[in-house]
């Protein structure tokens, strides 16, 4: 059975929205001091990376339309396998600077393809 690529895009979109909610009102210092928020954000980045990895496996052409898809998947691997030495400042920078573009791209692709079936 072939998986619907829109489901993976939707998962990435939802995870990006969650990150934005989690960091709303925080600055870099507030983020660094809040272990609960850091854990939640890291988990959502893991979901984004996994969703895009699975998308790459089932629809490589569509996945290539996501800028820096390989780096995003690699970041997921860093978070999972390098969990003991996560650079919180790096995670914050990515959430602040790169996540908005990823969210826009994934949302545009979903709009183009239509929402996944429930």
Order of alpha helices (4+ residues) and beta strands (2+ residues): alpha-alpha-alpha-alpha-alpha-alpha-alpha
